[in-house]
Amino acid sequence: MAQVQRMSRLMVKTLRDDPADAETLSHKLLVRAGYVRRNSAGIWTWLPLGKKVLDNISRVVREEMDAIGAQEVLLPALLPKEPYEASARWEEYGDLLFRLKDRKGGEYLLGPTHEEIFTLVVKDQVASYKDLPVMLYQIQTKYRDEARPRSGVLRGREFQMKDSYSFDTTDEGLAESYALHRAAYQKIFARLGLDYRIVSAVSGAMGGSASEEFLAPAAAGEDTFVDCPSCDYAANTEAVTFALKPVDGSGVGPVEELDTPDTPTIETLAEHLGVPASATLKNLLVKVDGEIVAVGVPGNREVDLGKLGEHLAPAVVELVTAEDFEGRGDLVRGYVGPQGLEKVRYIADPRVAPGTAWITGANKVNTHAKNVVAGRDFEVDDYLDVVVVEEGDPCPECGTGLKLDRAIEIGHIFQLGRKYADTFQLDVLGQQGKPVRVTMGSYGIGVSRAVAALAEQSADEQGLCWPKEIAPADVHVVAAGKALQTELALDVSEKLGAAGVRVLVDDRAGVSPGVKFTDAELIGVPKILVAGRRSAEGVLELKDRRTGEREELTVDEAIARLAAE
């Protein structure tokens, strides 16, 4: 017996107009259709219809996690400071952490992620290699103090997430646990009806080595990823690499200084010399944990500060200020060149390869230098991919021009390795009777974010259009208005419920058929069954919400059809 929900008793209030502050399609429709309501910036109430969708996604996630042998637990959201201080993430997370004190002055946080706590749980519970491997997961509320919460439930301060963790004694075991999660994620997102891509990624504050993101392409996406039209390469823009290809610079003449008055920018320099910006070398000065570092990229490219930060994490990267030039004769603002820099670490993009020749600053006011050759006239301390990726950049696998797309991150998997095990000395007794350091994996799915991603991908001009697996009901029965039609709608709804079909029936009195039909389209249940003009004959109209196809069926035919789907 499946549930029959009567809209005359359901707490749902639909809206005709978009919320004034709504920017994305999912934000507009989830509010208008009565799934969520805003409490404050980044904090949302899940109303009955929305809670059903959220629970259905959790059910799918739970079923597939259980299928690979993962065990569900529930850890606290209120967490002590000490474990996060030990891992350095108390500082690394910065303002993203919600921090608080209890009445005795003890410091706590609201958990943004739980690597530290899971590690300590396993340390307490597991003593021998015989107890491993083990995979644990939870579906829980997480907290991040976003500076600008936006896009509805896509980027909130409080959100639902599934996070799981694997614990193995060997790297080979970790790879197996990672592969199990990867396959489970593919099944989860297929069941949810999401269009997604698996892309190479960087680990960031999570730490670890191997990392992949599951991205749902959508115009509202905050992530940019690259796709190769000729091969299966796909990656987050921060993970795209460019091969270092040294060239022969032996034929380049000696360095020559150029008089370039009032040319402190690449644009003014290129115009003054009549050369393309790509012939110049841009040198961006930043501070890394307070020390000045120069970053060199071709003049026609921009430095991706996020990418640079990921490469240098956990160090803090910030731009230099005017005060940083004081007392530094080798740093001439607007005219910095890598040759002649004193005690400055020089990082370059691989495009600034050994042998390449550039026009760059001469470290003198109103002066630049040409024929400055990498490896001859200056040395690069570290080569890092730091430019903003552009459409048409070569694919690292096949060389074809890459395409850029927007997407919503719905999942992320990491091979953490021993970062947290080292921090908390997570050892077990190995087969040889000696302590063995455990290696970990971390795997996340944004449960509430998946609701928004599905809304973005599946909605149409009329409203939401949920896949059956996660819809709040299987069929939306609409009584067109008259007493006979309402009686028939309620009767068929009870019979459908008895046949195991989840039903939402619009039996509201005093609501026009037009409003009911509009709400049915807006709410987005996969099938709409209308008790209308032929109700006296026992004939109903069945509509497919996605395709718009309609057909007339008798009550028995409608029940048999819907029960079989």
N, C-alpha and C positions, 0 to 999 in steps of 0.2 A: 504494500500500500504506500503510494507516494503522496507527498504533501500537496494539498489543494489550497492555494493562497487566494483569498477573496480581496479584491482591491477596495471593497467597501470597508474592510477592517484593517487593511495594510497601511502602515505609516509611510506614505509616499506622496510627495508633492512635486509635480512636474512644473517646469517653467517654460514659458513661450520664448523668452528672450535670453540671450547669452549674459552671463555675469559680466559686470563692467570691468573686472580685473583679470578676466580670463584671456590668456594669450594663445593657448594651444587647443586643438580640437578635442582632445580627451578631457581637458579641464572644463571646457564649455559643456560637453555632452554629459559627463558624469554628474555635474551639478544640475543641469536642466532635467535629466531623467530621474533625479531623486536617488542617486546612489551614494553621494557623499555631500557633506556640508562643511564649510570652513569654520573652525573655531577661532584660530588666529593664524598669523603668518607661518606657513609650513606645518600646521597642525590640523588634522582632519578627523571628522566623525564619519564612521562608516554606517550608513543607514541600512535597514533590513535587506534591500535588494543588493546593495554593494557588499554587505557582509557575506551574502550567499556566494557571490562571485569570488570574493577573497578566499572563502573557505573551500570552494571548489578547486581553485588553483593550489591551495595548500594540500588538498586531498591527493591531487595528481602528483605533486612533488613528493608527498609522504609515501605513496604507493611505489614510486620508482626508486626512492632511496631505500625503502625496506627490501625491494627486490634484489639489490646488490649486497644485502647483508649489513647495511648501516643500521645503527641502533639510535633511537630517538631519546634525547634527554631534554631537560629544560634548566638552563643556567639563569642566575639572577641578572637583571638589567642594571641594578645598582651595584657598582663594583668598587672595591678598595683601590686607592691610589698606588699602593706599593708594587703590585705586579707590572703595572704600566710604566712605573718609574724604572723598574729593573730592566724592561725592554727598551727604554728610552722613548717610548711613544707618548708618555705623559707630556713631553716637550715637543716631539715631532708633530703631533696632531695640532698643536697650537690652539687657535681660537675655535677649531671645529669641535672640541670637547666641551660637553656640559659638565662643569665642575661644581661640587657643592661640599659643604661641611655639615657634620652632624652636631648635636648640641654640645658634644665634648671636644669639638675642634678637629675630629678625624676627617680626613679628606677622601672624597669619593668622586666617581664619575658615572655618567649614564653611558652604558656600553655602546660604542660605535661598531665594534667587532670583538671577537672573543678568543683570539689565538692564545693569549696568556692564560686565560682561565681554563680553557680546555686542556692546555698543557699541564697545568697544576692538578686537574682532576685525574688525568691519566697517571701522573707521577704518584698520586695517592693510591690509585687502584691497581696499577699494573707493576709487577715485580720481575717477571721472567719473559724470555723470548717466547715461551709457550703460550703466553697470554696475547700475543700479537700474531698477525695484524688485527687492528680494530679500527672501525670507522664509526664516528659519532656525529649526530646532527641535531639541530634544533630549529624550530620555526618560531621566531620571537620578534619583539619590537626592538628596534635599534634607534639610536639618537645621534644626530650630528647638528651642531649649531651653525647651519648654513647662513652665510652673510646675507644672501638674497634668495630666500625660498621662492620658487616660482613653478609655473607649469602644473599647478594642481598637485596631484599625488606623485608626479614624476620626480620632483625634487623637494622633499619636505624635511622638516627637522625631526620628525618621528615617522618611522616606516617599518613595514613588515619585511623580514628577510629570513631565508633559509640559509644557515651557515653550517657546513659540515667539515670534519677534520679527519684525516687518516694518519695512522701511526704505524710505522714499519721499522724493522731492524736493518733493512738494506735498501740501497738505491733502486735495485731491481724491484723490490716490493713496493716502493713508492711509485715507481712507474706503472705497476699493475693497478694500484689503487687509483692513480690518476686516470688511467684508461677506463676503469670501471665508472668513475664519475663522469667522464667525458661522454661515454655511451649513454649513461642514464640521463644526462642533460639533453642529449639529442632526442631521446624518447619523450622526455617531459615537454620540450618545446614543440615537438610534433603533435603530441596529444592536445596541447593548448591551442593548436592552430596558428602558431606564430611563424611568420617568415623570418628567418634568422641567418646570420653568417657567423662562422667561427673564424676569428682573426688572431694573429699573433699580437701579444701585448707586452707591456712592461709591468713589473710587480709593484713599483712605487713604495709607499709606506708599509705595505704588507711584507716586503722582503721576499727572498727566495729567488729561484732561477726561472725554470720554464713557466710560462704564463700565457693563457689564452682567454679571450673575451668572446661571449656570445652576444651578438648585436642584432637588434631588430631594426631594419631600415625604416625610417620615418622622418618626415619633414621636421617634426618637433624634436628630433634627437639632438642631444647636446654633445655627442661624440662624433668625430669625423673619422672615417676609415677609408682605406684605399682598396680598390678591387682591380685585378688585372683582367682585361677582356680576353686575353689569349691563354692564360693558364689559371690554376686554382689558387694563386697567391692572393691573400687578403690580410690586412694588418691594420691595427690602430695606427694613426699617423705618428704617434710617439715611438712606435716600434719599427718604422720603416728604416732600412739601412741603405747606404750608398757605398759601393766598393771603392776602396782606396787604390787608385791606379797611377803610380808614379810615371812621369814623362821625362823625356830627355831634354834638359834645359841647358845643355852645354853650348848651344849656339846663341844664347841670349847675351846681349852686350852688358857692359858694366852698369851699375846703378847710376842713374842720372837725375839730379834734382831739377824740379820744375817750379817756376814762379806761378803760383795759383792764388792770387789775392781773392779774399772773400769767397772761399769755396769750402766751408766746413762740413757740407753734406755731400753725399754721393751724387745727388741730383745736380747740385751746382757745379761739382767737379766734372762730371760727365759732360755737362753742357759747355763748360769753359774749354775743355780739351777736345770736344767733338768726338768722344769715344762712347761706346755702349757701357752701361753700368756694369755689365758682366766682366769688363776688363779691369775693373777696380777691385780692391780688397777692402771690405768693411771690417773695422775693428771695434767691437763693442766691449766696453769696460763694465765689469760687474764686480761685486764683492762676494766672496765665498767664505762664509764664517768670518767675515770682516777683512779678509785679505783680498787685495785687488788682483783680478784675473782678466786677461784679454781674450776675447773670443773672435776668431777670424772666419769670415764667410765671404763668398763672392758678393760684389756690390749690388747685384740685382736680386739678392735673396735676403730674407729676414731671419733673425735668430728666434727660434722657438724657445722662449724662456721656460715653459713647462717641460719641454723635452730636456733642456739643459739641467733643470732641477732634478728630473728623474735620474739622469746620469750621475749627478753629484750627490744624491741623497745618501745619508741624512743631513748633509751640510745645507746650510741656509744660503740661498742665492738671492741677491738683491742688486738693483742698479746703483751705480756710483752717483754721488751728488757733487755739486760744485765744490764743496769743502774738501772732497777727496783729492782734488787737483792741487790744493795748496801745499807748497813745499816739495812738489814733485816736478822737477825741471824736465824729466824725461816724458812727462805726460802733458801733451799740448792739446787742449780740447779742440776737437774738430780736425786735427792733423796727426793723429796717432798712427804710427806704423810699427810693425813687429820688429823691424831691425833697430837695434839700439835700445830696446826696452831694458830697464834695470830691475832685477829682482821681481819680475812679473811673470807668473805662469802663463804660458800661451797655449790656448786650446784652439784647434781649427777643425772645421768640417772637412771630411775626406775630399771634397772638391778642391780644397787647397792642397793638392797633392805635391810631393817632392818633384821639383823640376818645373812647376807651373810658375809663370811670370806675371807680376801684377803692378798696377799703379796704386800706390797707397800713400799714407801720410809720411812725411819726412821728419816728424817730431820737431818741426819748426813752424812758427806762425806763418800762414799764407804760403806754405811750401809743401809740395808733394814730391814723390820720387817714382820713377818708372824703372822697369827692368829689375824689379825686386823679386828674386827667385826663392821659392820655398826650398829649404835644405841647403842653399848656398849662402844666402844673405840673412836668413833667420832660421831658427829651429823651432819645430812644433813639439811641445811637451806631451800633448795628448791629442789624438784624433778621435772626435766624437761626432756622431750624427746630430747636428743641432739646428739645421735649417727648417723652416716651415715647409712642409711638403706641399707641392703644387701639382695641379692636374697636368698630366703629361710627363711627370718624372719617370725615369725608367724603372720597370719592374725588377727587383733584385734577382728574380728567378729566370726571367726570359728576355728582359730588356724592352718589352712593349710599354708604351705610355700608360701610366696608371690613371684610373678614374677615381674621383672623390665623391663620397656619399655621406649623408647624415644618418645617424642611427641612435637608438636607445640601448644602453647597456642593460641587459637582462640577466646576465650571468658572468661569472669570472672564476677561473680555476687556476690554482698556483701549485707548483712544486716548491714548497717552502724550504725543504731541506732541514738543516739542523739549527737554524737561527734561534728559534724559541727553545728547542731542546738544550742548546748550549747555554742560553740565558738562565734556564731553570734546572740545569743539570739533570735532564730527563734520561736516565740510564735504566737498562734492564739487564738481568743476568743472561749472558749469551750462552750459546751451545758449548763453548769451551770453558765455561765457568768463570768468565771474566766480564766486567761491565761493558755493555754495548750502548752507544749513544743512539737514541731513536731519531728517525727522520720523519718529517711531517708533510702533509698536503693540506691545503685550505681551499674550500669550494663554496661559492656563494651564489644565491639566486634572489633577485629582488622580487618578492611575492607581490607586494602592493604596486611596485613599478610595472610588473607584468600586466596588471589590470589596465593601466594607462597605455602600455604598448599595444595591447590587443585592441583597445578602443581606437587608438591612432590608426592601426592597420586595417581594421575591419569596418569602421563606420562609413556611412554614405550621407547623402544630402538630407535624408529623413531622420537619421539618428544613429544610435548604436546598433550593432549587428553581431551578436556574440556567437562564437562556435558552441555547439551543443554541449561539449564536455564541461564548459565552465559557466554557461548561461544560468541565470537565477531560476529558470524553469525550462521545460522542454517545449511547452506550447502556451501561447497566450490566447485564451478564449475570450471573445468579445461579444457581449450581448448588445445588439444594436439599439435597444431602447425599450421596446414594448414588453409588457408583462409576460407574454408567451415566449418571447425571445430570451428573456432573462431566465425563465423557468427551464427552457431547453438548455441554455448555456450552463446552468448550475447542475442539471442532470447529467449532461455529457461530461462535465468536469469531474463529478464524483466517479463516474464509470471509468474515465481515463486514469484517475488516481488509483482506483482499485486494480487497474491493469499495469500499474507501476510507472505511469507517466507523470512527471512533475508538472503541475498546472498552476498558472496564474490566470485567474478569471476576473474580468472587469464586469462586476455586477453593480456598479455604482448607480444609484438612482439620481435623476435630475441632471445627469451629464449627457450632453448631446452625442450622437453617434460620431460626428466629426471629431470631437475632442478625444473620444475613446480610440478612434482609428489612429489619430495623430500620436497619442500616447503609446499605442502599441508599436508604432514604427520607431518612436523615440527610445523606448525601453529596450528594444532589440532582441526579444526572445526569438529563437530560430524559426518557429512556426506560429502562424496566427490563424486561429479557427473562429470564424464569424457565424453567429446565429443571427441571420438577417431576414431578408424578404421571403425566403422559402422555409422558414421555421415551421410553419403549419404543416408542411409536407414532410417534416423530419429531415430536411436537406440543409447541409452546412457548406460554407465556403472555406477551403483550406488554402492558405497563402504561404509560400516560402519567402521568409523575410529577406534573404540574400538575393535571390534571383527574381523575385516578384511574380513567379509563376503561380497561377490560381487554378483550382479545380473544385467542382461541386461533388460532395460525397454524402451518403447517408450517414446517420449516426454510427451504425455498426461498421461501415467502411472506414470512417474517420478514426474510430477507436482502434480497429485492426491495423490501419496504416501507421498511426502514431506509436502504437505499442510495439510494432515490429522494427521501428527505426532505432 
